[in-house]
Amino acid sequence: ERQVMARQELRRLAADIDALPPRCREVFLLVRIDGHSNGEVATRLGISRNMVEKHIIKALLHCRRSRLDLF
């Protein structure tokens, strides 16, 4: 039962990430999944570190709000 619940949670998280705007999703995945630093991502995408941080915050808030909607 725990495995089923964990898989459902992973599917929901994947759907939440897929629902992000493209640039926000790209930044989030590069930092949180691929493990790149904010500076590396900023240089790679030609944006400021501040913008990288804003995208990450936006993604985390989106996922948190989506999770709260479950309850």
C-alpha positions as CSV (number, residue, x, y, z in Angstrom):
1,E,0.0,0.0,0.0
2,R,2.9,2.4,0.8
3,Q,4.4,1.8,-2.6
4,V,1.2,2.5,-4.4
5,M,0.8,5.8,-2.4
6,A,4.5,6.7,-3.1
7,R,4.0,6.1,-6.8
8,Q,0.8,8.2,-6.9
9,E,2.7,11.0,-5.1
10,L,5.5,10.8,-7.6
11,R,3.1,11.0,-10.5
12,R,1.4,14.0,-9.0
13,L,4.8,15.8,-8.5
14,A,5.8,15.0,-12.1
15,A,2.5,16.4,-13.3
16,D,3.0,19.6,-11.2
17,I,6.5,20.0,-12.6
18,D,5.1,19.5,-16.2
19,A,2.5,22.2,-15.5
20,L,5.2,24.8,-14.9
21,P,6.0,27.4,-17.6
22,P,8.8,26.0,-19.8
23,R,11.7,28.2,-18.5
24,C,10.6,27.8,-14.9
25,R,10.5,24.0,-15.4
26,E,13.9,24.0,-17.1
27,V,15.5,25.9,-14.3
28,F,13.9,23.8,-11.6
29,L,15.0,20.5,-13.3
30,L,18.6,21.7,-13.9
31,V,19.0,22.8,-10.3
32,R,17.0,20.4,-8.3
33,I,17.2,17.2,-10.4
34,D,20.5,17.6,-12.3
35,G,22.3,19.2,-9.4
36,H,23.7,22.3,-11.2
37,S,24.4,25.4,-9.1
38,N,22.3,28.5,-9.5
39,G,25.4,30.2,-11.1
40,E,25.9,27.4,-13.6
41,V,22.2,27.5,-14.6
42,A,22.3,31.3,-14.9
43,T,25.3,31.2,-17.2
44,R,24.0,28.3,-19.3
45,L,20.6,30.0,-19.9
46,G,21.8,33.5,-20.1
47,I,19.8,34.8,-17.1
48,S,20.7,36.3,-13.8
49,R,21.2,34.2,-10.6
50,N,18.4,36.2,-9.1
51,M,16.1,35.1,-12.0
52,V,17.2,31.5,-11.3
53,E,16.2,31.8,-7.7
54,K,12.8,33.4,-8.6
55,H,12.1,30.4,-10.9
56,I,13.0,27.9,-8.2
57,I,10.8,29.7,-5.7
58,K,7.9,29.8,-8.2
59,A,8.2,26.1,-8.9
60,L,8.4,25.2,-5.2
61,L,5.3,27.4,-4.4
62,H,3.4,25.8,-7.3
63,C,4.1,22.3,-6.0
64,R,3.3,23.2,-2.4
65,R,0.0,24.8,-3.4
66,S,-0.9,21.8,-5.5
67,R,-0.2,19.5,-2.6
68,L,-2.3,21.6,-0.2
69,D,-5.2,21.4,-2.7
70,L,-5.4,17.6,-1.9
71,F,-6.6,18.4,1.6
